C-alpha cells in the first residue's frame, strides 16, 4: 500500500471513486469512512462545475482564434513574419 492511498476492505484494490459508494473492482459497498462526506461531495461538485465552465470557455476562445486564423484575415505577429528577417 502507498501512504494516503485508500483500499477496498473486501478485495484490497485501490479505491478509484469515493463518490460511487462501491468498489470499482469487486462491487462491494464501501464503508462510510472511506467515502466523501456530503460537504466534501458538494465542494467537489462545485469545483468540477467551475473547471468545466473554464474549460468550455477556453475551447470557445480557441475555436474563435482558429476560425479567425483560417479566415484569411489573420496576420501573425511581426516576430514570426519571415520576410522581415
PDB file with one MODEL, atoms N, CA, C and O in Angstrom:
MODEL        1
ATOM      1  N   UNK A   1       0.824  -1.192   0.000  1.00  0.00           N
ATOM      2  CA  UNK A   1       0.000   0.000   0.000  1.00  0.00           C
ATOM      3  C   UNK A   1       0.868   1.256   0.000  1.00  0.00           C
ATOM      4  O   UNK A   1       1.961   1.277   0.567  1.00  0.00           O
ATOM      5  N   UNK A   2       0.365   2.282  -0.638  1.00  0.00           N
ATOM      6  CA  UNK A   2       1.044   3.576  -0.679  1.00  0.00           C
ATOM      7  C   UNK A   2       0.424   4.469   0.383  1.00  0.00           C
ATOM      8  O   UNK A   2      -0.790   4.435   0.588  1.00  0.00           O
ATOM      9  N   UNK A   3       1.241   5.267   1.062  1.00  0.00           N
ATOM     10  CA  UNK A   3       0.732   6.165   2.096  1.00  0.00           C
ATOM     11  C   UNK A   3      -0.325   7.084   1.513  1.00  0.00           C
ATOM     12  O   UNK A   3      -0.123   7.660   0.444  1.00  0.00           O
ATOM     13  N   UNK A   4      -1.460   7.229   2.206  1.00  0.00           N
ATOM     14  CA  UNK A   4      -2.538   8.098   1.751  1.00  0.00           C
ATOM     15  C   UNK A   4      -3.460   7.433   0.743  1.00  0.00           C
ATOM     16  O   UNK A   4      -4.486   8.005   0.375  1.00  0.00           O
ATOM     17  N   UNK A   5      -3.117   6.256   0.298  1.00  0.00           N
ATOM     18  CA  UNK A   5      -3.931   5.520  -0.672  1.00  0.00           C
ATOM     19  C   UNK A   5      -5.007   4.750   0.077  1.00  0.00           C
ATOM     20  O   UNK A   5      -4.737   4.152   1.118  1.00  0.00           O
ATOM     21  N   UNK A   6      -6.224   4.764  -0.449  1.00  0.00           N
ATOM     22  CA  UNK A   6      -7.324   4.042   0.190  1.00  0.00           C
ATOM     23  C   UNK A   6      -7.606   2.771  -0.587  1.00  0.00           C
ATOM     24  O   UNK A   6      -7.627   2.764  -1.818  1.00  0.00           O
ATOM     25  N   UNK A   7      -7.822   1.696   0.155  1.00  0.00           N
ATOM     26  CA  UNK A   7      -8.070   0.405  -0.464  1.00  0.00           C
ATOM     27  C   UNK A   7      -9.395  -0.177   0.004  1.00  0.00           C
ATOM     28  O   UNK A   7      -9.839   0.072   1.124  1.00  0.00           O
ATOM     29  N   UNK A   8     -10.013  -0.947  -0.864  1.00  0.00           N
ATOM     30  CA  UNK A   8     -11.257  -1.638  -0.546  1.00  0.00           C
ATOM     31  C   UNK A   8     -10.987  -2.657   0.558  1.00  0.00           C
ATOM     32  O   UNK A   8     -10.043  -3.440   0.455  1.00  0.00           O
ATOM     33  N   UNK A   9     -11.796  -2.656   1.606  1.00  0.00           N
ATOM     34  CA  UNK A   9     -11.577  -3.629   2.677  1.00  0.00           C
ATOM     35  C   UNK A   9     -11.888  -5.068   2.242  1.00  0.00           C
ATOM     36  O   UNK A   9     -11.423  -6.016   2.875  1.00  0.00           O
ATOM     37  N   UNK A  10     -12.663  -5.235   1.177  1.00  0.00           N
ATOM     38  CA  UNK A  10     -13.015  -6.582   0.722  1.00  0.00           C
ATOM     39  C   UNK A  10     -11.960  -7.202  -0.180  1.00  0.00           C
ATOM     40  O   UNK A  10     -11.541  -8.338   0.040  1.00  0.00           O
ATOM     41  N   UNK A  11     -11.525  -6.452  -1.204  1.00  0.00           N
ATOM     42  CA  UNK A  11     -10.586  -7.035  -2.176  1.00  0.00           C
ATOM     43  C   UNK A  11      -9.215  -6.355  -2.159  1.00  0.00           C
ATOM     44  O   UNK A  11      -8.295  -6.806  -2.842  1.00  0.00           O
ATOM     45  N   UNK A  12      -9.072  -5.284  -1.394  1.00  0.00           N
ATOM     46  CA  UNK A  12      -7.826  -4.537  -1.219  1.00  0.00           C
ATOM     47  C   UNK A  12      -7.371  -3.782  -2.463  1.00  0.00           C
ATOM     48  O   UNK A  12      -6.225  -3.340  -2.536  1.00  0.00           O
ATOM     49  N   UNK A  13      -8.274  -3.628  -3.455  1.00  0.00           N
ATOM     50  CA  UNK A  13      -7.960  -2.827  -4.644  1.00  0.00           C
ATOM     51  C   UNK A  13      -7.979  -1.353  -4.261  1.00  0.00           C
ATOM     52  O   UNK A  13      -8.670  -0.956  -3.323  1.00  0.00           O
ATOM     53  N   UNK A  14      -7.221  -0.551  -4.987  1.00  0.00           N
ATOM     54  CA  UNK A  14      -7.222   0.890  -4.760  1.00  0.00           C
ATOM     55  C   UNK A  14      -8.612   1.426  -5.096  1.00  0.00           C
ATOM     56  O   UNK A  14      -9.179   1.088  -6.135  1.00  0.00           O
ATOM     57  N   UNK A  15      -9.156   2.257  -4.220  1.00  0.00           N
ATOM     58  CA  UNK A  15     -10.477   2.841  -4.443  1.00  0.00           C
ATOM     59  C   UNK A  15     -10.338   3.918  -5.512  1.00  0.00           C
ATOM     60  O   UNK A  15      -9.603   4.890  -5.340  1.00  0.00           O
ATOM     61  N   UNK A  16     -11.051   3.733  -6.610  1.00  0.00           N
ATOM     62  CA  UNK A  16     -10.944   4.668  -7.730  1.00  0.00           C
ATOM     63  C   UNK A  16     -11.950   5.805  -7.634  1.00  0.00           C
ATOM     64  O   UNK A  16     -11.761   6.841  -8.271  1.00  0.00           O
ATOM     65  N   UNK A  17     -13.008   5.642  -6.862  1.00  0.00           N
ATOM     66  CA  UNK A  17     -14.000   6.700  -6.704  1.00  0.00           C
ATOM     67  C   UNK A  17     -14.591   6.644  -5.302  1.00  0.00           C
ATOM     68  O   UNK A  17     -15.146   5.632  -4.876  1.00  0.00           O
ATOM     69  N   UNK A  18     -14.453   7.753  -4.607  1.00  0.00           N
ATOM     70  CA  UNK A  18     -15.026   7.840  -3.265  1.00  0.00           C
ATOM     71  C   UNK A  18     -16.445   8.388  -3.321  1.00  0.00           C
ATOM     72  O   UNK A  18     -17.065   8.612  -2.282  1.00  0.00           O
ATOM     73  N   UNK A  19     -16.967   8.607  -4.537  1.00  0.00           N
ATOM     74  CA  UNK A  19     -18.322   9.134  -4.692  1.00  0.00           C
ATOM     75  C   UNK A  19     -19.346   8.040  -4.955  1.00  0.00           C
ATOM     76  O   UNK A  19     -20.511   8.194  -4.590  1.00  0.00           O
ATOM     77  N   UNK A  20     -18.942   6.945  -5.576  1.00  0.00           N
ATOM     78  CA  UNK A  20     -19.902   5.934  -6.016  1.00  0.00           C
ATOM     79  C   UNK A  20     -20.478   5.090  -4.884  1.00  0.00           C
ATOM     80  O   UNK A  20     -21.620   4.637  -4.964  1.00  0.00           O
ATOM     81  N   UNK A  21     -19.699   4.882  -3.843  1.00  0.00           N
ATOM     82  CA  UNK A  21     -20.171   4.064  -2.731  1.00  0.00           C
ATOM     83  C   UNK A  21     -19.844   2.587  -2.874  1.00  0.00           C
ATOM     84  O   UNK A  21     -20.046   1.808  -1.942  1.00  0.00           O
ATOM     85  N   UNK A  22     -19.335   2.198  -4.050  1.00  0.00           N
ATOM     86  CA  UNK A  22     -18.988   0.792  -4.283  1.00  0.00           C
ATOM     87  C   UNK A  22     -17.570   0.685  -4.823  1.00  0.00           C
ATOM     88  O   UNK A  22     -17.064   1.603  -5.469  1.00  0.00           O
ATOM     89  N   UNK A  23     -16.949  -0.432  -4.551  1.00  0.00           N
ATOM     90  CA  UNK A  23     -15.622  -0.708  -5.097  1.00  0.00           C
ATOM     91  C   UNK A  23     -15.756  -0.917  -6.597  1.00  0.00           C
ATOM     92  O   UNK A  23     -16.651  -1.627  -7.057  1.00  0.00           O
ATOM     93  N   UNK A  24     -14.870  -0.301  -7.350  1.00  0.00           N
ATOM     94  CA  UNK A  24     -14.899  -0.444  -8.798  1.00  0.00           C
ATOM     95  C   UNK A  24     -14.399  -1.788  -9.279  1.00  0.00           C
ATOM     96  O   UNK A  24     -14.566  -2.116 -10.453  1.00  0.00           O
ATOM     97  N   UNK A  25     -13.786  -2.580  -8.402  1.00  0.00           N
ATOM     98  CA  UNK A  25     -13.251  -3.887  -8.788  1.00  0.00           C
ATOM     99  C   UNK A  25     -14.206  -5.009  -8.373  1.00  0.00           C
ATOM    100  O   UNK A  25     -14.641  -5.798  -9.212  1.00  0.00           O
ATOM    101  N   UNK A  26     -14.527  -5.080  -7.092  1.00  0.00           N
ATOM    102  CA  UNK A  26     -15.359  -6.197  -6.617  1.00  0.00           C
ATOM    103  C   UNK A  26     -16.836  -5.831  -6.475  1.00  0.00           C
ATOM    104  O   UNK A  26     -17.679  -6.719  -6.355  1.00  0.00           O
ATOM    105  N   UNK A  27     -17.157  -4.544  -6.487  1.00  0.00           N
ATOM    106  CA  UNK A  27     -18.555  -4.112  -6.394  1.00  0.00           C
ATOM    107  C   UNK A  27     -19.132  -4.078  -4.999  1.00  0.00           C
ATOM    108  O   UNK A  27     -20.305  -3.748  -4.825  1.00  0.00           O
ATOM    109  N   UNK A  28     -18.341  -4.409  -4.007  1.00  0.00           N
ATOM    110  CA  UNK A  28     -18.821  -4.379  -2.622  1.00  0.00           C
ATOM    111  C   UNK A  28     -19.029  -2.936  -2.160  1.00  0.00           C
ATOM    112  O   UNK A  28     -18.329  -2.025  -2.603  1.00  0.00           O
ATOM    113  N   UNK A  29     -19.992  -2.743  -1.272  1.00  0.00           N
ATOM    114  CA  UNK A  29     -20.247  -1.419  -0.705  1.00  0.00           C
ATOM    115  C   UNK A  29     -19.043  -1.001   0.145  1.00  0.00           C
ATOM    116  O   UNK A  29     -18.488  -1.799   0.900  1.00  0.00           O
ATOM    117  N   UNK A  30     -18.656   0.265   0.001  1.00  0.00           N
ATOM    118  CA  UNK A  30     -17.531   0.792   0.791  1.00  0.00           C
ATOM    119  C   UNK A  30     -18.066   1.369   2.092  1.00  0.00           C
ATOM    120  O   UNK A  30     -19.156   1.941   2.113  1.00  0.00           O
ATOM    121  N   UNK A  31     -17.313   1.227   3.175  1.00  0.00           N
ATOM    122  CA  UNK A  31     -17.757   1.792   4.452  1.00  0.00           C
ATOM    123  C   UNK A  31     -17.776   3.322   4.386  1.00  0.00           C
ATOM    124  O   UNK A  31     -16.974   3.922   3.671  1.00  0.00           O
ATOM    125  N   UNK A  32     -18.679   3.945   5.123  1.00  0.00           N
ATOM    126  CA  UNK A  32     -18.838   5.409   5.084  1.00  0.00           C
ATOM    127  C   UNK A  32     -17.552   6.188   5.334  1.00  0.00           C
ATOM    128  O   UNK A  32     -17.372   7.269   4.775  1.00  0.00           O
ATOM    129  N   UNK A  33     -16.667   5.663   6.155  1.00  0.00           N
ATOM    130  CA  UNK A  33     -15.428   6.397   6.472  1.00  0.00           C
ATOM    131  C   UNK A  33     -14.486   6.487   5.265  1.00  0.00           C
ATOM    132  O   UNK A  33     -13.546   7.282   5.284  1.00  0.00           O
ATOM    133  N   UNK A  34     -14.717   5.699   4.231  1.00  0.00           N
ATOM    134  CA  UNK A  34     -13.903   5.769   3.019  1.00  0.00           C
ATOM    135  C   UNK A  34     -14.545   6.631   1.933  1.00  0.00           C
ATOM    136  O   UNK A  34     -13.939   6.872   0.889  1.00  0.00           O
ATOM    137  N   UNK A  35     -15.766   7.091   2.177  1.00  0.00           N
ATOM    138  CA  UNK A  35     -16.486   7.893   1.196  1.00  0.00           C
ATOM    139  C   UNK A  35     -16.373   9.375   1.520  1.00  0.00           C
ATOM    140  O   UNK A  35     -16.051   9.751   2.647  1.00  0.00           O
ATOM    141  N   UNK A  36     -16.640  10.218   0.518  1.00  0.00           N
ATOM    142  CA  UNK A  36     -16.695  11.655   0.761  1.00  0.00           C
ATOM    143  C   UNK A  36     -17.904  11.961   1.632  1.00  0.00           C
ATOM    144  O   UNK A  36     -18.941  11.308   1.520  1.00  0.00           O
ATOM    145  N   UNK A  37     -17.765  12.959   2.502  1.00  0.00           N
ATOM    146  CA  UNK A  37     -18.915  13.441   3.259  1.00  0.00           C
ATOM    147  C   UNK A  37     -19.784  14.256   2.312  1.00  0.00           C
ATOM    148  O   UNK A  37     -19.345  14.595   1.213  1.00  0.00           O
ATOM    149  N   UNK A  38     -21.013  14.576   2.720  1.00  0.00           N
ATOM    150  CA  UNK A  38     -21.887  15.410   1.892  1.00  0.00           C
ATOM    151  C   UNK A  38     -21.228  16.746   1.590  1.00  0.00           C
ATOM    152  O   UNK A  38     -21.313  17.250   0.470  1.00  0.00           O
ATOM    153  N   UNK A  39     -20.568  17.321   2.597  1.00  0.00           N
ATOM    154  CA  UNK A  39     -19.891  18.612   2.412  1.00  0.00           C
ATOM    155  C   UNK A  39     -18.749  18.485   1.397  1.00  0.00           C
ATOM    156  O   UNK A  39     -18.603  19.334   0.518  1.00  0.00           O
ATOM    157  N   UNK A  40     -17.952  17.438   1.517  1.00  0.00           N
ATOM    158  CA  UNK A  40     -16.853  17.219   0.567  1.00  0.00           C
ATOM    159  C   UNK A  40     -17.391  16.993  -0.845  1.00  0.00           C
ATOM    160  O   UNK A  40     -16.831  17.496  -1.818  1.00  0.00           O
ATOM    161  N   UNK A  41     -18.481  16.234  -0.948  1.00  0.00           N
ATOM    162  CA  UNK A  41     -19.077  15.936  -2.253  1.00  0.00           C
ATOM    163  C   UNK A  41     -19.599  17.219  -2.909  1.00  0.00           C
ATOM    164  O   UNK A  41     -19.390  17.433  -4.104  1.00  0.00           O
ATOM    165  N   UNK A  42     -20.271  18.066  -2.140  1.00  0.00           N
ATOM    166  CA  UNK A  42     -20.786  19.330  -2.676  1.00  0.00           C
ATOM    167  C   UNK A  42     -19.645  20.243  -3.127  1.00  0.00           C
ATOM    168  O   UNK A  42     -19.725  20.872  -4.183  1.00  0.00           O
ATOM    169  N   UNK A  43     -18.581  20.311  -2.317  1.00  0.00           N
ATOM    170  CA  UNK A  43     -17.428  21.139  -2.670  1.00  0.00           C
ATOM    171  C   UNK A  43     -16.788  20.626  -3.960  1.00  0.00           C
ATOM    172  O   UNK A  43     -16.424  21.416  -4.830  1.00  0.00           O
ATOM    173  N   UNK A  44     -16.652  19.312  -4.083  1.00  0.00           N
ATOM    174  CA  UNK A  44     -16.078  18.711  -5.274  1.00  0.00           C
ATOM    175  C   UNK A  44     -16.943  18.985  -6.504  1.00  0.00           C
ATOM    176  O   UNK A  44     -16.420  19.296  -7.574  1.00  0.00           O
ATOM    177  N   UNK A  45     -18.258  18.872  -6.356  1.00  0.00           N
ATOM    178  CA  UNK A  45     -19.169  19.142  -7.466  1.00  0.00           C
ATOM    179  C   UNK A  45     -19.072  20.596  -7.912  1.00  0.00           C
ATOM    180  O   UNK A  45     -19.106  20.882  -9.109  1.00  0.00           O
ATOM    181  N   UNK A  46     -18.950  21.516  -6.956  1.00  0.00           N
ATOM    182  CA  UNK A  46     -18.800  22.939  -7.275  1.00  0.00           C
ATOM    183  C   UNK A  46     -17.491  23.173  -8.024  1.00  0.00           C
ATOM    184  O   UNK A  46     -17.468  23.885  -9.028  1.00  0.00           O
ATOM    185  N   UNK A  47     -16.413  22.581  -7.542  1.00  0.00           N
ATOM    186  CA  UNK A  47     -15.112  22.732  -8.197  1.00  0.00           C
ATOM    187  C   UNK A  47     -15.130  22.139  -9.604  1.00  0.00           C
ATOM    188  O   UNK A  47     -14.579  22.729 -10.534  1.00  0.00           O
ATOM    189  N   UNK A  48     -15.760  20.976  -9.762  1.00  0.00           N
ATOM    190  CA  UNK A  48     -15.826  20.343 -11.081  1.00  0.00           C
ATOM    191  C   UNK A  48     -16.650  21.200 -12.046  1.00  0.00           C
ATOM    192  O   UNK A  48     -16.288  21.334 -13.215  1.00  0.00           O
ATOM    193  N   UNK A  49     -17.748  21.775 -11.570  1.00  0.00           N
ATOM    194  CA  UNK A  49     -18.579  22.636 -12.418  1.00  0.00           C
ATOM    195  C   UNK A  49     -17.786  23.858 -12.871  1.00  0.00           C
ATOM    196  O   UNK A  49     -17.888  24.269 -14.027  1.00  0.00           O
ATOM    197  N   UNK A  50     -17.004  24.436 -11.975  1.00  0.00           N
ATOM    198  CA  UNK A  50     -16.182  25.594 -12.309  1.00  0.00           C
ATOM    199  C   UNK A  50     -15.105  25.224 -13.322  1.00  0.00           C
ATOM    200  O   UNK A  50     -14.853  25.971 -14.267  1.00  0.00           O
ATOM    201  N   UNK A  51     -14.473  24.073 -13.126  1.00  0.00           N
ATOM    202  CA  UNK A  51     -13.458  23.603 -14.081  1.00  0.00           C
ATOM    203  C   UNK A  51     -14.064  23.370 -15.465  1.00  0.00           C
ATOM    204  O   UNK A  51     -13.470  23.738 -16.478  1.00  0.00           O
ATOM    205  N   UNK A  52     -15.241  22.762 -15.502  1.00  0.00           N
ATOM    206  CA  UNK A  52     -15.907  22.513 -16.784  1.00  0.00           C
ATOM    207  C   UNK A  52     -16.272  23.824 -17.471  1.00  0.00           C
ATOM    208  O   UNK A  52     -16.126  23.954 -18.687  1.00  0.00           O
ATOM    209  N   UNK A  53     -16.746  24.797 -16.693  1.00  0.00           N
ATOM    210  CA  UNK A  53     -17.090  26.113 -17.239  1.00  0.00           C
ATOM    211  C   UNK A  53     -15.851  26.783 -17.834  1.00  0.00           C
ATOM    212  O   UNK A  53     -15.909  27.319 -18.941  1.00  0.00           O
ATOM    213  N   UNK A  54     -14.740  26.758 -17.113  1.00  0.00           N
ATOM    214  CA  UNK A  54     -13.494  27.352 -17.597  1.00  0.00           C
ATOM    215  C   UNK A  54     -12.963  26.613 -18.821  1.00  0.00           C
ATOM    216  O   UNK A  54     -12.439  27.230 -19.748  1.00  0.00           O
ATOM    217  N   UNK A  55     -13.101  25.303 -18.819  1.00  0.00           N
ATOM    218  CA  UNK A  55     -12.643  24.501 -19.957  1.00  0.00           C
ATOM    219  C   UNK A  55     -13.452  24.853 -21.203  1.00  0.00           C
ATOM    220  O   UNK A  55     -12.888  25.047 -22.279  1.00  0.00           O
ATOM    221  N   UNK A  56     -14.777  24.934 -21.056  1.00  0.00           N
ATOM    222  CA  UNK A  56     -15.629  25.305 -22.195  1.00  0.00           C
ATOM    223  C   UNK A  56     -15.270  26.685 -22.716  1.00  0.00           C
ATOM    224  O   UNK A  56     -15.206  26.897 -23.927  1.00  0.00           O
ATOM    225  N   UNK A  57     -15.033  27.639 -21.797  1.00  0.00           N
ATOM    226  CA  UNK A  57     -14.663  28.999 -22.214  1.00  0.00           C
ATOM    227  C   UNK A  57     -13.335  28.991 -22.968  1.00  0.00           C
ATOM    228  O   UNK A  57     -13.176  29.704 -23.958  1.00  0.00           O
ATOM    229  N   UNK A  58     -12.385  28.188 -22.500  1.00  0.00           N
ATOM    230  CA  UNK A  58     -11.087  28.087 -23.181  1.00  0.00           C
ATOM    231  C   UNK A  58     -11.247  27.493 -24.572  1.00  0.00           C
ATOM    232  O   UNK A  58     -10.625  27.964 -25.525  1.00  0.00           O
ATOM    233  N   UNK A  59     -12.070  26.469 -24.695  1.00  0.00           N
ATOM    234  CA  UNK A  59     -12.300  25.859 -26.005  1.00  0.00           C
ATOM    235  C   UNK A  59     -13.003  26.833 -26.945  1.00  0.00           C
ATOM    236  O   UNK A  59     -12.666  26.907 -28.127  1.00  0.00           O
ATOM    237  N   UNK A  60     -13.974  27.577 -26.429  1.00  0.00           N
ATOM    238  CA  UNK A  60     -14.662  28.580 -27.247  1.00  0.00           C
ATOM    239  C   UNK A  60     -13.677  29.621 -27.752  1.00  0.00           C
ATOM    240  O   UNK A  60     -13.708  30.002 -28.922  1.00  0.00           O
ATOM    241  N   UNK A  61     -12.805  30.077 -26.864  1.00  0.00           N
ATOM    242  CA  UNK A  61     -11.798  31.066 -27.249  1.00  0.00           C
ATOM    243  C   UNK A  61     -10.862  30.492 -28.317  1.00  0.00           C
ATOM    244  O   UNK A  61     -10.573  31.152 -29.315  1.00  0.00           O
ATOM    245  N   UNK A  62     -10.400  29.284 -28.104  1.00  0.00           N
ATOM    246  CA  UNK A  62      -9.510  28.637 -29.062  1.00  0.00           C
ATOM    247  C   UNK A  62     -10.200  28.473 -30.418  1.00  0.00           C
ATOM    248  O   UNK A  62      -9.580  28.693 -31.459  1.00  0.00           O
ATOM    249  N   UNK A  63     -11.464  28.093 -30.411  1.00  0.00           N
ATOM    250  CA  UNK A  63     -12.209  27.958 -31.672  1.00  0.00           C
ATOM    251  C   UNK A  63     -12.321  29.288 -32.397  1.00  0.00           C
ATOM    252  O   UNK A  63     -12.192  29.340 -33.620  1.00  0.00           O
ATOM    253  N   UNK A  64     -12.563  30.374 -31.652  1.00  0.00           N
ATOM    254  CA  UNK A  64     -12.642  31.702 -32.277  1.00  0.00           C
ATOM    255  C   UNK A  64     -11.294  32.095 -32.881  1.00  0.00           C
ATOM    256  O   UNK A  64     -11.247  32.646 -33.980  1.00  0.00           O
ATOM    257  N   UNK A  65     -10.210  31.819 -32.177  1.00  0.00           N
ATOM    258  CA  UNK A  65      -8.873  32.134 -32.686  1.00  0.00           C
ATOM    259  C   UNK A  65      -8.594  31.328 -33.950  1.00  0.00           C
ATOM    260  O   UNK A  65      -8.076  31.865 -34.929  1.00  0.00           O
ATOM    261  N   UNK A  66      -8.936  30.046 -33.932  1.00  0.00           N
ATOM    262  CA  UNK A  66      -8.697  29.195 -35.108  1.00  0.00           C
ATOM    263  C   UNK A  66      -9.548  29.652 -36.289  1.00  0.00           C
ATOM    264  O   UNK A  66      -9.060  29.696 -37.418  1.00  0.00           O
ATOM    265  N   UNK A  67     -10.816  29.993 -36.043  1.00  0.00           N
ATOM    266  CA  UNK A  67     -11.670  30.475 -37.121  1.00  0.00           C
ATOM    267  C   UNK A  67     -11.101  31.759 -37.720  1.00  0.00           C
ATOM    268  O   UNK A  67     -11.107  31.937 -38.938  1.00  0.00           O
ATOM    269  N   UNK A  68     -10.612  32.646 -36.865  1.00  0.00           N
ATOM    270  CA  UNK A  68     -10.013  33.892 -37.327  1.00  0.00           C
ATOM    271  C   UNK A  68      -8.752  33.613 -38.148  1.00  0.00           C
ATOM    272  O   UNK A  68      -8.517  34.234 -39.184  1.00  0.00           O
ATOM    273  N   UNK A  69      -7.951  32.669 -37.663  1.00  0.00           N
ATOM    274  CA  UNK A  69      -6.698  32.342 -38.351  1.00  0.00           C
ATOM    275  C   UNK A  69      -6.967  31.744 -39.731  1.00  0.00           C
ATOM    276  O   UNK A  69      -6.206  31.978 -40.670  1.00  0.00           O
ATOM    277  N   UNK A  70      -8.039  30.979 -39.853  1.00  0.00           N
ATOM    278  CA  UNK A  70      -8.355  30.328 -41.127  1.00  0.00           C
ATOM    279  C   UNK A  70      -9.211  31.202 -42.048  1.00  0.00           C
ATOM    280  O   UNK A  70      -9.516  30.805 -43.173  1.00  0.00           O
ATOM    281  N   UNK A  71      -9.594  32.376 -41.578  1.00  0.00           N
ATOM    282  CA  UNK A  71     -10.454  33.242 -42.391  1.00  0.00           C
ATOM    283  C   UNK A  71      -9.676  33.999 -43.459  1.00  0.00           C
ATOM    284  O   UNK A  71     -10.268  34.579 -44.369  1.00  0.00           O
ATOM    285  N   UNK A  72      -8.357  33.994 -43.350  1.00  0.00           N
ATOM    286  CA  UNK A  72      -7.534  34.716 -44.321  1.00  0.00           C
ATOM    287  C   UNK A  72      -7.232  36.144 -43.908  1.00  0.00           C
ATOM    288  O   UNK A  72      -6.476  36.838 -44.588  1.00  0.00           O
ATOM    289  N   UNK A  73      -7.813  36.592 -42.803  1.00  0.00           N
ATOM    290  CA  UNK A  73      -7.568  37.957 -42.340  1.00  0.00           C
ATOM    291  C   UNK A  73      -6.572  37.994 -41.191  1.00  0.00           C
ATOM    292  O   UNK A  73      -6.245  39.060 -40.669  1.00  0.00           O
ATOM    293  N   UNK A  74      -6.106  36.846 -40.815  1.00  0.00           N
ATOM    294  CA  UNK A  74      -5.194  36.753 -39.680  1.00  0.00           C
ATOM    295  C   UNK A  74      -3.761  36.967 -40.137  1.00  0.00           C
ATOM    296  O   UNK A  74      -3.296  36.290 -41.054  1.00  0.00           O
ATOM    297  N   UNK A  75      -3.068  37.884 -39.521  1.00  0.00           N
ATOM    298  CA  UNK A  75      -1.647  38.104 -39.804  1.00  0.00           C
ATOM    299  C   UNK A  75      -0.869  37.731 -38.552  1.00  0.00           C
ATOM    300  O   UNK A  75      -1.182  38.222 -37.468  1.00  0.00           O
ATOM    301  N   UNK A  76       0.122  36.886 -38.676  1.00  0.00           N
ATOM    302  CA  UNK A  76       0.905  36.518 -37.494  1.00  0.00           C
ATOM    303  C   UNK A  76       1.640  37.731 -36.947  1.00  0.00           C
ATOM    304  O   UNK A  76       1.884  38.695 -37.673  1.00  0.00           O
ATOM    305  N   UNK A  77       1.988  37.684 -35.683  1.00  0.00           N
ATOM    306  CA  UNK A  77       2.743  38.788 -35.085  1.00  0.00           C
ATOM    307  C   UNK A  77       4.043  39.021 -35.852  1.00  0.00           C
ATOM    308  O   UNK A  77       4.577  38.078 -36.436  1.00  0.00           O
ATOM    309  N   UNK A  78       4.559  40.228 -35.869  1.00  0.00           N
ATOM    310  CA  UNK A  78       5.770  40.550 -36.639  1.00  0.00           C
ATOM    311  C   UNK A  78       6.960  39.637 -36.329  1.00  0.00           C
ATOM    312  O   UNK A  78       7.764  39.364 -37.220  1.00  0.00           O
ATOM    313  N   UNK A  79       7.086  39.171 -35.114  1.00  0.00           N
ATOM    314  CA  UNK A  79       8.214  38.331 -34.763  1.00  0.00           C
ATOM    315  C   UNK A  79       8.250  37.050 -35.600  1.00  0.00           C
ATOM    316  O   UNK A  79       9.318  36.473 -35.803  1.00  0.00           O
ATOM    317  N   UNK A  80       7.085  36.605 -36.086  1.00  0.00           N
ATOM    318  CA  UNK A  80       7.001  35.392 -36.879  1.00  0.00           C
ATOM    319  C   UNK A  80       6.968  35.659 -38.378  1.00  0.00           C
ATOM    320  O   UNK A  80       6.904  34.722 -39.174  1.00  0.00           O
ATOM    321  N   UNK A  81       7.010  36.907 -38.760  1.00  0.00           N
ATOM    322  CA  UNK A  81       6.966  37.271 -40.154  1.00  0.00           C
ATOM    323  C   UNK A  81       8.352  37.123 -40.744  1.00  0.00           C
ATOM    324  O   UNK A  81       9.222  37.954 -40.485  1.00  0.00           O
ATOM    325  N   UNK A  82       8.576  36.083 -41.531  1.00  0.00           N
ATOM    326  CA  UNK A  82       9.935  35.749 -42.000  1.00  0.00           C
ATOM    327  C   UNK A  82      10.442  36.723 -43.058  1.00  0.00           C
ATOM    328  O   UNK A  82      11.654  36.789 -43.264  1.00  0.00           O
ATOM    329  N   UNK A  83       9.591  37.480 -43.737  1.00  0.00           N
ATOM    330  CA  UNK A  83      10.075  38.405 -44.762  1.00  0.00           C
ATOM    331  C   UNK A  83      10.887  39.551 -44.166  1.00  0.00           C
ATOM    332  O   UNK A  83      11.644  40.211 -44.878  1.00  0.00           O
ATOM    333  N   UNK A  84      10.731  39.793 -42.843  1.00  0.00           N
ATOM    334  CA  UNK A  84      11.476  40.853 -42.172  1.00  0.00           C
ATOM    335  C   UNK A  84      12.838  40.381 -41.680  1.00  0.00           C
ATOM    336  O   UNK A  84      13.605  41.183 -41.148  1.00  0.00           O
ATOM    337  N   UNK A  85      13.154  39.113 -41.842  1.00  0.00           N
ATOM    338  CA  UNK A  85      14.438  38.593 -41.335  1.00  0.00           C
ATOM    339  C   UNK A  85      15.556  38.850 -42.296  1.00  0.00           C
ATOM    340  O   UNK A  85      16.699  38.479 -42.026  1.00  0.00           O
TER     341      UNK A  85
ENDMDL
END
